[in-house]
Every structure is written in structure tokens, then in C-alpha cells.
Amino acid sequence: MNQRILDEKKVLVETIADKFKNASSSVLVEYRGLSVAEVTELRRALRKENVEFKVYKNSMVERAAQSLGYEELQKDLVGPNAIAFSTDATAPCRILAKFSKDHPKLILKAGVVEGKVVDAETIAELSKLPNKEGMLSMLLGCLQSPVRSFACAVKAVAEAKEGTKVSE
């Protein structure tokens, strides 16, 4: 094989490995049977949440996965696959799981979340979690609740004392 082609392949494998390393989550899906319009719709939904959706040769992904210690992905690298990369740990899981409910030809296979290889069931579970902003608002709500309750209790006590003074 030509040395130039080998060098290009090495660069591609390194690029894929970098995408795996820099992403909080990467989800591997099979898209066989989806129309061009459906794939375009999926890409738009993913792009809205800054998720990169790429199609690579399985052999290139396999080499990149091996270099990072993700050998468990090899069994799922069969057929036409695409990978969604994101810095948000739940975004690709959520979007792809939702899309696969409406389009059963999209099959969730496996993924890498926070450096750990996960199966399709784990991806489905992660898809039920809100995005980062949603989690932060839930945390803020939990933190505000005791303060709000305390303020209501103080107000009720103050109103009760005012009511007793007026009636005397």
C-alpha cells in the first residue's frame, strides 16, 4: 500500500481517538435503512445541541478504540455505523434514543461515557436524564427549597404574632 495512504489512515485513526478522548460521551448507532431525509433530520437535531455525528470506516474506529483501551466496542463495529460525539454526557444519548423511538431503523449499539464503554441499555437509561442546564436547575431547586420553607415559616410566625397583638 502507498505510504501516503497509510499516513492518511494513521492521521484519521488519531483524529477519531482524539474525538473519543475529548468527548464526555460517544454513542455508536447503526443507521441502516434510514432515508437521506431522516438522517438529515437527525443531524439537525444533534447539531442543535452541539453533538457531532460522523460516519467512519469500522476498521478505523476499531483501531482508534483499541489505542484507547475500548476493545469492547469491536463486537458492535459491524454494518453501517455512525458515532455521535459530545462534551455533554447525556445529549447524544437523549437525542438518539428519542429519534430511535420514532425511527426504529436507528439502532443504539454501544458508547463511551466518561471514558467507560457502555451498552445500549445504559445509553437508554442515560437518555432519561436531563441535560446539564436541566440538572443545574434541579440542583438549584433543591438548594432553594429549605430556604424558601424557612422564609415561609418565619413569615407565618410573624403574621401569627401580629394577629395576637391586634386582638389584645
Summary of the structure (lengths in Angstrom):
residues: 168
radius of gyration: 24.2
end to end distance: 100.5
largest distance: 100.5
contacts: 476
relative contact order: 0.14
helix: 62%
strand: 15%
